């Protein structure tokens, strides 16, 4: 069994909040950022209208490869913030970033 960060509760809906940031970044933060070795960021646009949801592509940066591993999540625009349906990654070193 792998040890997980304290705020991770498995697959489910999450809201990014300050001071970490309020949304998943749309640019690679690079390797060893966001408190982990492989930082997750999106290559997709966030939904623009309140109540709109969209499937987004996620990449995890490692070394010179900003998209070492790929995945998909769902984001919902809640007006003043987004919520994300995040899925478990294969190793604890893969974490979603906030900006």
MMTF fields as JSON, N, C-alpha, C and O atoms, coordinates in Angstrom:
{
  "mmtfVersion": "1.0.0",
  "mmtfProducer": "UNKNOWN",
  "numBonds": 395,
  "numAtoms": 396,
  "numGroups": 99,
  "numChains": 1,
  "numModels": 1,
  "chainsPerModel": [1],
  "groupsPerChain": [99],
  "chainIdList": ["A"],
  "bondAtomList": [4, 2, 8, 6, 12, 10, 16, 14, 20, 18, 24, 22, 28, 26, 32, 30, 36, 34, 40, 38, 44, 42, 48, 46, 52, 50, 56, 54, 60, 58, 64, 62, 68, 66, 72, 70, 76, 74, 80, 78, 84, 82, 88, 86, 92, 90, 96, 94, 100, 98, 104, 102, 108, 106, 112, 110, 116, 114, 120, 118, 124, 122, 128, 126, 132, 130, 136, 134, 140, 138, 144, 142, 148, 146, 152, 150, 156, 154, 160, 158, 164, 162, 168, 166, 172, 170, 176, 174, 180, 178, 184, 182, 188, 186, 192, 190, 196, 194, 200, 198, 204, 202, 208, 206, 212, 210, 216, 214, 220, 218, 224, 222, 228, 226, 232, 230, 236, 234, 240, 238, 244, 242, 248, 246, 252, 250, 256, 254, 260, 258, 264, 262, 268, 266, 272, 270, 276, 274, 280, 278, 284, 282, 288, 286, 292, 290, 296, 294, 300, 298, 304, 302, 308, 306, 312, 310, 316, 314, 320, 318, 324, 322, 328, 326, 332, 330, 336, 334, 340, 338, 344, 342, 348, 346, 352, 350, 356, 354, 360, 358, 364, 362, 368, 366, 372, 370, 376, 374, 380, 378, 384, 382, 388, 386, 392, 390],
  "bondOrderList": [1, 1, 1, 1, 1, 1, 1, 1, 1, 1, 1, 1, 1, 1, 1, 1, 1, 1, 1, 1, 1, 1, 1, 1, 1, 1, 1, 1, 1, 1, 1, 1, 1, 1, 1, 1, 1, 1, 1, 1, 1, 1, 1, 1, 1, 1, 1, 1, 1, 1, 1, 1, 1, 1, 1, 1, 1, 1, 1, 1, 1, 1, 1, 1, 1, 1, 1, 1, 1, 1, 1, 1, 1, 1, 1, 1, 1, 1, 1, 1, 1, 1, 1, 1, 1, 1, 1, 1, 1, 1, 1, 1, 1, 1, 1, 1, 1, 1],
  "groupList": [{"groupName": "UNK", "atomNameList": ["N", "CA", "C", "O"], "elementList": ["N", "C", "C", "O"], "formalChargeList": [0, 0, 0, 0], "bondAtomList": [1, 0, 2, 1, 3, 2], "bondOrderList": [1, 1, 2], "singleLetterCode": "X", "chemCompType": "L-PEPTIDE LINKING"}],
  "groupTypeList": [0, 0, 0, 0, 0, 0, 0, 0, 0, 0, 0, 0, 0, 0, 0, 0, 0, 0, 0, 0, 0, 0, 0, 0, 0, 0, 0, 0, 0, 0, 0, 0, 0, 0, 0, 0, 0, 0, 0, 0, 0, 0, 0, 0, 0, 0, 0, 0, 0, 0, 0, 0, 0, 0, 0, 0, 0, 0, 0, 0, 0, 0, 0, 0, 0, 0, 0, 0, 0, 0, 0, 0, 0, 0, 0, 0, 0, 0, 0, 0, 0, 0, 0, 0, 0, 0, 0, 0, 0, 0, 0, 0, 0, 0, 0, 0, 0, 0, 0],
  "groupIdList": [1, 2, 3, 4, 5, 6, 7, 8, 9, 10, 11, 12, 13, 14, 15, 16, 17, 18, 19, 20, 21, 22, 23, 24, 25, 26, 27, 28, 29, 30, 31, 32, 33, 34, 35, 36, 37, 38, 39, 40, 41, 42, 43, 44, 45, 46, 47, 48, 49, 50, 51, 52, 53, 54, 55, 56, 57, 58, 59, 60, 61, 62, 63, 64, 65, 66, 67, 68, 69, 70, 71, 72, 73, 74, 75, 76, 77, 78, 79, 80, 81, 82, 83, 84, 85, 86, 87, 88, 89, 90, 91, 92, 93, 94, 95, 96, 97, 98, 99],
  "secStructList": [7, 7, 7, 7, 7, 6, 6, 7, 7, 1, 1, 3, 3, 3, 3, 7, 7, 6, 6, 6, 7, 1, 1, 7, 7, 1, 1, 7, 7, 7, 6, 6, 7, 6, 6, 1, 1, 3, 3, 3, 3, 3, 1, 1, 7, 7, 7, 7, 1, 6, 6, 7, 3, 3, 3, 3, 3, 3, 3, 3, 3, 3, 6, 6, 3, 3, 3, 3, 3, 3, 3, 3, 3, 3, 3, 3, 3, 7, 1, 1, 1, 3, 3, 3, 3, 3, 7, 7, 7, 1, 1, 6, 6, 3, 3, 3, 7, 7, 7],
  "xCoordList": [0.835, 0.0, 0.876, 1.823, 0.551, 1.316, 0.788, -0.407, 1.677, 1.286, 0.892, 1.598, -0.221, -0.747, -0.651, -0.656, -0.564, -0.586, -1.869, -2.897, -1.815, -2.93, -4.207, -5.287, -4.133, -5.34, -5.935, -6.979, -5.312, -5.816, -6.784, -6.449, -7.978, -9.007, -9.448, -10.533, -8.604, -8.943, -9.703, -9.891, -10.138, -10.889, -12.063, -12.784, -12.252, -13.368, -13.225, -12.29, -14.171, -14.213, -13.375, -13.472, -12.545, -11.653, -11.734, -11.954, -11.553, -11.46, -10.077, -9.643, -9.381, -8.088, -8.325, -9.184, -7.564, -7.779, -6.452, -5.402, -6.538, -5.367, -4.905, -5.744, -3.665, -2.599, -1.952, -1.12, -2.313, -1.695, -2.014, -1.151, -3.242, -3.733, -5.167, -5.665, -5.838, -7.269, -7.635, -8.804, -6.655, -6.953, -5.713, -4.591, -5.928, -4.81, -4.182, -4.896, -2.862, -2.216, -2.309, -2.398, -2.286, -2.336, -0.947, -0.815, 0.059, 1.458, 2.202, 1.888, 3.178, 3.959, 4.722, 5.435, 4.575, 5.35, 6.792, 7.646, 7.047, 8.371, 8.47, 7.562, 9.591, 9.84, 10.125, 10.652, 9.773, 10.029, 9.399, 10.031, 8.13, 7.339, 6.088, 5.785, 5.382, 4.112, 4.28, 3.363, 5.435, 5.657, 5.827, 5.606, 6.223, 6.357, 7.402, 7.915, 7.709, 8.646, 7.982, 8.578, 6.752, 6.039, 4.774, 3.773, 4.826, 3.73, 2.72, 3.088, 1.429, 0.354, -0.18, -0.394, -0.395, -0.918, -1.79, -1.728, -2.603, -3.515, -3.07, -2.519, -3.32, -3.055, -4.357, -4.372, -5.441, -6.767, -7.217, -6.685, -8.21, -8.816, -9.848, -10.57, -9.904, -10.937, -12.295, -12.361, -13.374, -14.705, -14.978, -14.657, -15.568, -15.706, -17.042, -17.129, -18.074, -19.398, -19.734, -19.405, -20.389, -20.824, -21.701, -22.607, -21.415, -22.169, -21.651, -22.084, -20.744, -20.187, -19.102, -18.292, -19.095, -18.056, -17.35, -17.947, -16.089, -15.364, -14.283, -13.72, -14.014, -12.919, -11.639, -11.566, -10.634, -9.374, -8.223, -8.217, -7.259, -6.046, -5.084, -4.928, -4.444, -3.474, -2.128, -2.054, -1.075, 0.285, 1.043, 0.746, 2.009, 2.889, 4.312, 4.835, 4.926, 6.255, 7.351, 7.312, 8.337, 9.504, 10.707, 10.667, 11.781, 12.991, 12.699, 12.038, 13.18, 12.934, 11.604, 11.252, 10.872, 9.607, 8.446, 8.14, 7.816, 6.722, 5.461, 4.534, 5.423, 4.262, 4.72, 4.402, 5.468, 6.02, 4.914, 5.035, 3.836, 2.698, 1.428, 1.341, 0.437, -0.807, -1.991, -1.962, -3.02, -4.249, -5.396, -5.228, -6.556, -7.746, -8.448, -8.49, -8.996, -9.805, -11.031, -11.127, -11.96, -13.109, -13.06, -12.785, -13.328, -13.394, -14.784, -15.377, -15.3, -16.587, -16.401, -15.781, -16.945, -16.909, -18.052, -19.223, -17.703, -18.704, -18.866, -19.35, -18.472, -18.598, -17.32, -16.511, -17.128, -15.942, -14.785, -13.696, -15.022, -13.982, -14.304, -15.379, -13.35, -13.522, -13.468, -12.811, -14.158, -13.96, -13.506, -13.865, -12.719, -12.106, -12.398, -12.298, -12.759, -12.832, -11.454, -11.088, -10.699, -9.32, -9.268, -10.013, -8.373, -8.245, -6.886, -5.89, -6.889, -5.671, -4.598, -4.889, -3.381, -2.252, -1.453, -1.588, -0.619, 0.006, 1.017, 1.255, 1.606, 2.618, 2.405, 1.826, 2.864, 2.662, 3.438, 3.17, 4.376, 5.174, 4.425, 4.876, 3.292, 2.44, 1.389, 0.555, 1.446, 0.462, -0.053, 0.647, -1.274, -1.881, -1.396, -1.314, -1.079, -0.592, -1.753, -2.809, -1.553, -2.493, -1.705, -0.537, -2.358, -1.687, -2.663, -2.302],
  "yCoordList": [-1.188, 0.0, 1.247, 1.354, 2.187, 3.423, 4.449, 4.494, 5.254, 6.356, 7.529, 7.855, 8.162, 9.28, 10.574, 10.555, 11.712, 13.0, 13.152, 12.572, 13.917, 14.056, 14.592, 14.272, 15.398, 15.985, 15.131, 15.488, 14.04, 13.169, 12.149, 11.444, 12.072, 11.141, 10.163, 9.587, 9.98, 9.071, 9.783, 10.999, 9.014, 9.587, 10.398, 9.941, 11.592, 12.409, 13.86, 14.239, 14.666, 16.096, 16.88, 16.681, 17.783, 18.617, 20.063, 20.341, 20.965, 22.392, 22.876, 22.645, 23.549, 24.139, 25.448, 26.242, 25.667, 26.852, 27.502, 26.861, 28.786, 29.516, 28.907, 28.379, 28.948, 29.676, 28.92, 29.487, 27.647, 26.872, 27.471, 27.518, 27.923, 28.434, 28.009, 27.165, 28.577, 28.34, 27.49, 27.153, 27.143, 26.3, 25.529, 25.892, 24.461, 23.692, 24.518, 25.0, 24.693, 25.559, 25.015, 23.806, 25.929, 25.552, 25.619, 25.517, 25.787, 25.709, 24.774, 24.673, 24.106, 23.191, 23.955, 24.911, 23.543, 24.175, 23.66, 24.22, 22.582, 21.968, 20.87, 20.652, 20.193, 19.08, 19.604, 20.703, 18.811, 19.109, 20.429, 21.254, 20.607, 21.759, 21.246, 20.055, 22.111, 21.772, 20.68, 19.891, 20.634, 19.68, 18.241, 17.318, 18.038, 16.665, 16.581, 17.603, 15.376, 15.19, 15.406, 16.023, 14.907, 15.002, 15.829, 15.338, 17.084, 18.03, 17.983, 18.04, 17.877, 17.782, 19.144, 20.019, 19.315, 20.553, 20.191, 19.062, 21.126, 20.812, 21.431, 22.531, 20.701, 21.206, 21.688, 22.086, 21.649, 22.016, 23.351, 23.822, 23.943, 25.161, 24.813, 23.823, 25.642, 25.472, 25.861, 26.725, 25.238, 25.62, 27.093, 27.558, 27.813, 29.27, 29.711, 30.81, 28.891, 29.294, 28.609, 27.441, 29.347, 28.802, 27.568, 27.585, 26.509, 25.268, 24.34, 23.19, 24.804, 23.995, 23.068, 23.466, 21.839, 20.861, 20.44, 20.43, 20.095, 19.576, 18.601, 18.721, 17.64, 16.706, 17.403, 17.977, 17.35, 18.047, 17.052, 16.068, 17.329, 16.525, 17.014, 18.218, 16.08, 16.383, 15.798, 14.697, 16.547, 16.063, 16.165, 17.017, 15.299, 15.341, 15.548, 14.756, 16.627, 17.026, 16.221, 16.003, 15.782, 15.074, 15.383, 15.173, 15.882, 16.214, 17.229, 18.238, 16.971, 17.861, 17.583, 18.265, 16.602, 16.217, 16.803, 16.314, 17.836, 18.475, 17.617, 17.897, 16.568, 15.676, 14.217, 13.419, 13.893, 12.553, 11.496, 10.399, 11.846, 10.95, 11.756, 12.918, 11.131, 11.821, 11.176, 10.004, 11.978, 11.485, 12.416, 13.365, 12.142, 12.981, 13.211, 12.342, 14.412, 14.78, 15.52, 15.807, 15.824, 16.652, 17.915, 17.86, 19.053, 20.334, 20.924, 20.829, 21.535, 22.22, 23.662, 23.927, 24.589, 26.01, 26.299, 26.12, 26.745, 27.069, 28.579, 29.038, 29.342, 30.792, 31.435, 31.903, 31.464, 32.086, 31.114, 31.512, 29.848, 28.84, 27.626, 27.533, 26.695, 25.437, 24.286, 24.378, 23.217, 21.958, 20.938, 21.016, 19.993, 19.006, 17.601, 17.325, 16.716, 15.309, 14.741, 14.565, 14.457, 13.985, 12.485, 11.933, 11.855, 10.399, 10.022, 10.726, 8.895, 8.346, 8.142, 7.675, 8.49, 8.278, 7.071, 6.671, 6.489, 5.208, 5.277, 4.269, 6.43, 6.554, 7.85, 8.796, 7.903, 9.099, 10.304, 11.43, 10.098, 11.202, 12.019, 13.098, 11.513, 12.225, 12.978, 12.374, 14.319, 15.12, 16.233, 16.713, 16.626, 17.73, 19.05, 19.209, 19.987, 21.296, 22.293, 22.087, 23.352, 24.473, 25.752, 25.863, 26.701, 27.988, 29.127, 30.289],
  "zCoordList": [0.0, 0.0, 0.0, 0.78, -0.881, -0.958, 0.04, 0.33, 0.548, 1.421, 0.544, -0.41, 0.854, 0.066, 0.859, 2.089, 0.144, 0.828, 1.646, 1.299, 2.716, 3.635, 3.029, 3.525, 1.971, 1.392, 0.273, -0.273, -0.075, -1.141, -0.554, 0.398, -1.12, -0.638, -1.727, -1.649, -2.738, -3.826, -4.932, -4.891, -5.918, -7.036, -6.497, -5.609, -7.032, -6.575, -6.978, -7.682, -6.517, -6.832, -5.833, -4.622, -6.372, -5.563, -6.032, -7.211, -5.092, -5.401, -4.995, -3.867, -5.914, -5.617, -4.865, -5.248, -3.799, -2.979, -2.6, -2.58, -2.302, -1.827, -0.511, 0.22, -0.176, -0.847, -2.0, -2.709, -2.207, -3.292, -4.658, -5.534, -4.839, -6.112, -6.297, -5.552, -7.276, -7.429, -8.645, -8.831, -9.466, -10.624, -11.044, -10.692, -11.8, -12.342, -13.455, -14.334, -13.439, -14.431, -15.852, -16.065, -16.816, -18.226, -18.867, -20.087, -18.057, -18.506, -17.567, -16.381, -18.115, -17.297, -16.215, -16.518, -14.968, -13.904, -13.866, -13.178, -14.616, -14.62, -13.582, -12.779, -13.623, -12.712, -11.31, -11.139, -10.322, -8.909, -8.475, -7.816, -8.864, -8.449, -7.742, -7.806, -7.089, -6.435, -5.383, -5.152, -4.755, -3.679, -4.12, -3.335, -5.385, -5.883, -6.992, -7.45, -7.413, -8.521, -9.873, -10.755, -10.055, -11.329, -11.137, -10.615, -11.562, -11.339, -12.477, -13.651, -12.115, -13.1, -13.511, -12.672, -14.814, -15.387, -16.575, -17.061, -17.054, -18.148, -19.467, -19.505, -20.539, -21.89, -22.533, -23.698, -21.766, -22.281, -21.694, -20.688, -22.348, -21.817, -20.762, -20.876, -19.735, -18.712, -19.3, -20.174, -18.832, -19.323, -18.989, -17.895, -19.931, -19.785, -19.193, -18.645, -19.288, -18.792, -17.473, -17.265, -16.591, -15.306, -15.543, -16.376, -14.802, -14.93, -16.009, -16.086, -16.839, -17.923, -17.382, -16.545, -17.864, -17.532, -18.802, -19.878, -18.681, -19.841, -19.39, -18.301, -20.255, -20.027, -20.455, -21.542, -19.595, -19.855, -19.872, -19.132, -20.723, -20.77, -19.7, -19.495, -19.023, -17.976, -18.385, -18.93, -18.116, -18.318, -17.001, -16.164, -16.832, -15.671, -16.169, -16.952, -15.699, -16.172, -15.477, -14.266, -16.279, -15.737, -16.607, -17.819, -16.002, -16.752, -17.839, -17.59, -19.026, -20.162, -20.848, -21.81, -20.373, -20.987, -20.168, -19.081, -20.69, -19.953, -19.928, -19.168, -20.76, -20.767, -20.716, -21.597, -19.673, -19.477, -19.376, -19.921, -18.668, -18.55, -18.776, -18.378, -19.419, -19.751, -19.037, -18.663, -18.867, -18.27, -18.616, -19.382, -18.05, -18.268, -16.941, -16.071, -16.818, -15.666, -16.193, -17.386, -15.303, -15.659, -14.818, -13.619, -15.446, -14.743, -14.917, -15.991, -13.857, -13.903, -13.451, -12.42, -14.234, -13.912, -12.939, -13.274, -11.737, -10.718, -10.552, -9.517, -11.548, -11.486, -10.993, -11.795, -9.686, -9.095, -8.898, -8.485, -9.19, -9.01, -9.873, -10.465, -9.932, -10.653, -9.655, -8.618, -9.977, -9.274, -10.309, -11.484, -9.851, -10.74, -10.237, -9.042, -11.16, -10.816, -11.125, -12.287, -10.077, -10.218, -9.978, -9.169, -10.699, -10.59, -10.023, -10.19, -9.355, -8.743, -9.811, -10.913, -9.482, -10.374, -9.878, -8.722, -10.753, -10.396, -9.249, -8.584, -9.01, -7.956, -7.193, -7.726, -5.959, -5.143, -5.668, -5.249, -6.559, -7.089, -8.141, -8.525, -8.604, -9.555, -8.747, -8.072, -8.827, -8.091, -8.986, -9.878, -8.734, -9.472, -8.889, -7.671, -9.762, -9.361, -9.261, -9.859, -8.515, -8.457, -8.705, -8.333, -9.333, -9.621, -9.429, -9.619]
}
